[in-house]
Each structure stands twice: as C-alpha cells, then as structure tokens.
Amino acid sequence: DDLGDYDTDFAVRAAEAGVLLAYVYTGPWSWMNIGAVRIADAVVDAILEKYRLSDVPVVVSGGSMGGLGALIYAASSRHAITACAAACPCCDALDRYDAADEFRKTFVSAVAGYDCPTLTDALKTISPMHRLDDMPHIPYFIANCCEDEVFPDAQLEDYVARLREKGHDLQYVRMKGMKHGQFTQDGLQKLREFQLQWFR
C-alpha cells in the first residue's frame, strides 16, 4: 500500500517518539475557515476517543496555506493546543487577495457563508495578521523563506514582530535564498525538532 506522507523519514521519527501523526485534509483551499476548524476538531476528538487519550500534547503545523491553517487553528480550536509551527505561512488574506487568480476565488469561497457585514470582515477571520489578539500564549515556530515569491518576506517579518510585541514565545528561522516552500537543511531540522520536542 502507498502510505504517502505516513511513509517518510519524519513519520518514522515521529512514531519512534511515540507521536500519533495525523494529516488532516479539510478540503481544497479551505484556508482554515469555520468548516475546516470543525473538521480538524472532529479528527482530534476521534483520535482521543479511539485511543482513549487525555491530557496529551496537540501540536499543529503546516506550510503555506497550511501554515496559515496551523496559526488560525491554534487561535480557533476548542482544544488546548500545545504548540504551533508554521512554514512560509500566508499571514494576511486581505493583502494577498489580488496576488493570484486562485487566491481571489478560493478566499471568497472559503468565507462565502460567513455572516459578516463585508468580505473584508470575513477575510480578517482567516488572516493571522488580523487575529493577533486571539493567538494563544503557546510556543510558536515560524520559518521564513527569504526569497518567497508568494507570501512576501517583509509581511512575515512584520507578523513575527507583532507576535513578539504581544509577548509570545517564538522561535523564528529565516532561510536565506529559499523560495516559497523550500527549506534549508538547518531550517528543516529545527522545524522537526520543534515538532517532536513536546513528546519526550
């Protein structure tokens, strides 16, 4: 059988550390909207019930749209999130709205059912930059691709600075020369260590 993401070096390391690794698919281009948060919460519920777990670390992570998803889920989940890791995340749906055709279409689709006065108000709910006051005080790991052509380096720098101003515990890694979604070996190693440290 093709195990996909569960058949990787990281998945093996996670298993050896006693980590139950779950890749939660909440639908294409969901941008961690309300429905995606509910799906992710339901998956966590099912895992906790199936394995009769309680008081276990729940660490969320993702890259790009998934990086936004990890941050928004940490702010929105009804579960107590232990830590959050985001790589080259989208920080501001409002700013990126006109950056690409698929962004306009999928941002609108993600929040079309929201009961908000304007599209701007709805997009703020899925924008980490506009949810700073909702971010829990947990450890964060953020990796920045310095040559990111999709989500600008300066925007992520601003977001990180604002998180720090609010007193958040934040490990920040700038990966020089990397374009969107690329990792330096050091950056990837630091991400993996961050993800696994809560289970030792």
Contacts in CASP RR format, 6 or more apart in sequence:
PFRMAT RR
TARGET T0000
AUTHOR 0000-0000-0000
METHOD contacts of the structure
MODEL  1
DDLGDYDTDFAVRAAEAGVLLAYVYTGPWSWMNIGAVRIADAVVDAILEK
YRLSDVPVVVSGGSMGGLGALIYAASSRHAITACAAACPCCDALDRYDAA
DEFRKTFVSAVAGYDCPTLTDALKTISPMHRLDDMPHIPYFIANCCEDEV
FPDAQLEDYVARLREKGHDLQYVRMKGMKHGQFTQDGLQKLREFQLQWFR
3 11 0 8 1.000
5 11 0 8 1.000
5 23 0 8 1.000
6 21 0 8 1.000
6 23 0 8 1.000
10 192 0 8 1.000
11 21 0 8 1.000
13 192 0 8 1.000
13 196 0 8 1.000
14 21 0 8 1.000
14 195 0 8 1.000
14 196 0 8 1.000
15 21 0 8 1.000
17 196 0 8 1.000
17 199 0 8 1.000
17 200 0 8 1.000
18 199 0 8 1.000
19 196 0 8 1.000
19 199 0 8 1.000
20 47 0 8 1.000
20 51 0 8 1.000
22 43 0 8 1.000
22 47 0 8 1.000
24 39 0 8 1.000
24 40 0 8 1.000
24 43 0 8 1.000
26 32 0 8 1.000
26 35 0 8 1.000
26 36 0 8 1.000
26 39 0 8 1.000
26 40 0 8 1.000
27 36 0 8 1.000
27 39 0 8 1.000
28 106 0 8 1.000
29 65 0 8 1.000
29 102 0 8 1.000
29 106 0 8 1.000
29 109 0 8 1.000
29 110 0 8 1.000
30 36 0 8 1.000
30 110 0 8 1.000
31 65 0 8 1.000
31 68 0 8 1.000
31 69 0 8 1.000
31 72 0 8 1.000
31 90 0 8 1.000
31 93 0 8 1.000
31 106 0 8 1.000
31 107 0 8 1.000
31 110 0 8 1.000
31 111 0 8 1.000
31 126 0 8 1.000
32 40 0 8 1.000
32 66 0 8 1.000
32 68 0 8 1.000
32 69 0 8 1.000
32 72 0 8 1.000
32 73 0 8 1.000
32 76 0 8 1.000
32 126 0 8 1.000
33 110 0 8 1.000
33 111 0 8 1.000
33 114 0 8 1.000
33 125 0 8 1.000
33 126 0 8 1.000
34 114 0 8 1.000
34 125 0 8 1.000
36 69 0 8 1.000
36 73 0 8 1.000
37 72 0 8 1.000
37 73 0 8 1.000
37 76 0 8 1.000
37 77 0 8 1.000
40 73 0 8 1.000
40 77 0 8 1.000
41 77 0 8 1.000
41 78 0 8 1.000
41 79 0 8 1.000
44 58 0 8 1.000
44 77 0 8 1.000
44 79 0 8 1.000
47 53 0 8 1.000
48 54 0 8 1.000
48 56 0 8 1.000
57 82 0 8 1.000
57 83 0 8 1.000
57 198 0 8 1.000
57 199 0 8 1.000
58 79 0 8 1.000
58 80 0 8 1.000
58 81 0 8 1.000
58 82 0 8 1.000
59 81 0 8 1.000
59 82 0 8 1.000
59 83 0 8 1.000
59 84 0 8 1.000
59 85 0 8 1.000
59 195 0 8 1.000
59 198 0 8 1.000
60 69 0 8 1.000
60 70 0 8 1.000
60 73 0 8 1.000
60 74 0 8 1.000
60 77 0 8 1.000
60 81 0 8 1.000
60 83 0 8 1.000
60 84 0 8 1.000
60 85 0 8 1.000
61 67 0 8 1.000
61 70 0 8 1.000
61 84 0 8 1.000
61 85 0 8 1.000
61 86 0 8 1.000
61 87 0 8 1.000
61 141 0 8 1.000
61 191 0 8 1.000
61 195 0 8 1.000
62 69 0 8 1.000
62 70 0 8 1.000
62 85 0 8 1.000
62 86 0 8 1.000
62 87 0 8 1.000
62 89 0 8 1.000
63 70 0 8 1.000
63 86 0 8 1.000
63 87 0 8 1.000
63 88 0 8 1.000
63 89 0 8 1.000
63 181 0 8 1.000
64 87 0 8 1.000
64 88 0 8 1.000
64 89 0 8 1.000
64 90 0 8 1.000
64 150 0 8 1.000
64 151 0 8 1.000
64 180 0 8 1.000
64 181 0 8 1.000
65 90 0 8 1.000
66 86 0 8 1.000
66 89 0 8 1.000
67 86 0 8 1.000
67 87 0 8 1.000
67 88 0 8 1.000
67 89 0 8 1.000
67 90 0 8 1.000
68 86 0 8 1.000
68 89 0 8 1.000
68 90 0 8 1.000
68 91 0 8 1.000
68 93 0 8 1.000
68 126 0 8 1.000
68 127 0 8 1.000
68 128 0 8 1.000
69 86 0 8 1.000
69 89 0 8 1.000
70 84 0 8 1.000
70 85 0 8 1.000
70 86 0 8 1.000
70 89 0 8 1.000
71 84 0 8 1.000
71 86 0 8 1.000
71 89 0 8 1.000
71 128 0 8 1.000
71 131 0 8 1.000
71 135 0 8 1.000
72 126 0 8 1.000
72 128 0 8 1.000
72 131 0 8 1.000
73 81 0 8 1.000
73 84 0 8 1.000
74 81 0 8 1.000
74 84 0 8 1.000
74 135 0 8 1.000
74 136 0 8 1.000
74 138 0 8 1.000
75 128 0 8 1.000
75 131 0 8 1.000
75 134 0 8 1.000
75 135 0 8 1.000
75 136 0 8 1.000
76 134 0 8 1.000
81 136 0 8 1.000
81 138 0 8 1.000
82 138 0 8 1.000
82 139 0 8 1.000
82 198 0 8 1.000
83 138 0 8 1.000
83 139 0 8 1.000
83 140 0 8 1.000
83 141 0 8 1.000
83 194 0 8 1.000
83 198 0 8 1.000
84 138 0 8 1.000
84 139 0 8 1.000
84 140 0 8 1.000
84 141 0 8 1.000
85 140 0 8 1.000
85 141 0 8 1.000
85 142 0 8 1.000
85 143 0 8 1.000
85 191 0 8 1.000
85 194 0 8 1.000
85 195 0 8 1.000
86 140 0 8 1.000
86 141 0 8 1.000
86 142 0 8 1.000
86 143 0 8 1.000
87 142 0 8 1.000
87 143 0 8 1.000
87 145 0 8 1.000
87 181 0 8 1.000
87 183 0 8 1.000
87 191 0 8 1.000
88 143 0 8 1.000
88 144 0 8 1.000
88 145 0 8 1.000
88 148 0 8 1.000
88 150 0 8 1.000
88 151 0 8 1.000
88 156 0 8 1.000
88 180 0 8 1.000
88 181 0 8 1.000
89 128 0 8 1.000
89 142 0 8 1.000
89 151 0 8 1.000
89 156 0 8 1.000
90 96 0 8 1.000
90 128 0 8 1.000
90 150 0 8 1.000
90 151 0 8 1.000
91 127 0 8 1.000
91 128 0 8 1.000
91 129 0 8 1.000
91 151 0 8 1.000
91 155 0 8 1.000
91 156 0 8 1.000
91 158 0 8 1.000
91 159 0 8 1.000
92 127 0 8 1.000
92 128 0 8 1.000
92 129 0 8 1.000
92 130 0 8 1.000
92 155 0 8 1.000
92 159 0 8 1.000
93 103 0 8 1.000
93 107 0 8 1.000
93 123 0 8 1.000
93 124 0 8 1.000
93 126 0 8 1.000
93 127 0 8 1.000
94 120 0 8 1.000
94 123 0 8 1.000
94 124 0 8 1.000
94 127 0 8 1.000
94 129 0 8 1.000
94 130 0 8 1.000
95 129 0 8 1.000
95 155 0 8 1.000
96 103 0 8 1.000
96 107 0 8 1.000
96 151 0 8 1.000
97 103 0 8 1.000
97 104 0 8 1.000
97 107 0 8 1.000
97 123 0 8 1.000
98 104 0 8 1.000
99 150 0 8 1.000
100 150 0 8 1.000
107 123 0 8 1.000
107 126 0 8 1.000
108 119 0 8 1.000
110 126 0 8 1.000
111 119 0 8 1.000
111 122 0 8 1.000
111 123 0 8 1.000
111 125 0 8 1.000
111 126 0 8 1.000
114 122 0 8 1.000
114 125 0 8 1.000
116 122 0 8 1.000
116 125 0 8 1.000
124 130 0 8 1.000
124 131 0 8 1.000
125 131 0 8 1.000
128 135 0 8 1.000
128 159 0 8 1.000
129 155 0 8 1.000
129 158 0 8 1.000
129 159 0 8 1.000
129 162 0 8 1.000
132 162 0 8 1.000
132 163 0 8 1.000
132 166 0 8 1.000
133 166 0 8 1.000
135 163 0 8 1.000
135 166 0 8 1.000
135 168 0 8 1.000
137 167 0 8 1.000
137 168 0 8 1.000
137 169 0 8 1.000
138 169 0 8 1.000
139 169 0 8 1.000
139 170 0 8 1.000
139 171 0 8 1.000
139 194 0 8 1.000
140 163 0 8 1.000
140 168 0 8 1.000
140 169 0 8 1.000
140 170 0 8 1.000
140 171 0 8 1.000
141 170 0 8 1.000
141 171 0 8 1.000
141 172 0 8 1.000
141 173 0 8 1.000
141 190 0 8 1.000
141 191 0 8 1.000
141 194 0 8 1.000
141 195 0 8 1.000
142 156 0 8 1.000
142 159 0 8 1.000
142 160 0 8 1.000
142 170 0 8 1.000
142 171 0 8 1.000
142 172 0 8 1.000
142 173 0 8 1.000
143 172 0 8 1.000
143 173 0 8 1.000
143 175 0 8 1.000
143 183 0 8 1.000
143 187 0 8 1.000
143 190 0 8 1.000
143 191 0 8 1.000
144 153 0 8 1.000
144 156 0 8 1.000
144 157 0 8 1.000
144 160 0 8 1.000
144 172 0 8 1.000
144 173 0 8 1.000
144 174 0 8 1.000
144 175 0 8 1.000
145 153 0 8 1.000
145 175 0 8 1.000
145 177 0 8 1.000
145 178 0 8 1.000
145 179 0 8 1.000
145 180 0 8 1.000
145 181 0 8 1.000
145 182 0 8 1.000
146 153 0 8 1.000
146 174 0 8 1.000
146 175 0 8 1.000
146 176 0 8 1.000
146 177 0 8 1.000
146 178 0 8 1.000
147 153 0 8 1.000
147 176 0 8 1.000
147 177 0 8 1.000
147 178 0 8 1.000
147 179 0 8 1.000
148 156 0 8 1.000
148 178 0 8 1.000
148 179 0 8 1.000
148 180 0 8 1.000
148 181 0 8 1.000
149 179 0 8 1.000
149 180 0 8 1.000
150 180 0 8 1.000
151 180 0 8 1.000
160 170 0 8 1.000
160 172 0 8 1.000
163 170 0 8 1.000
164 170 0 8 1.000
171 190 0 8 1.000
171 194 0 8 1.000
173 186 0 8 1.000
173 187 0 8 1.000
173 190 0 8 1.000
173 191 0 8 1.000
175 182 0 8 1.000
175 183 0 8 1.000
175 184 0 8 1.000
175 186 0 8 1.000
175 187 0 8 1.000
176 184 0 8 1.000
178 184 0 8 1.000
183 191 0 8 1.000
END
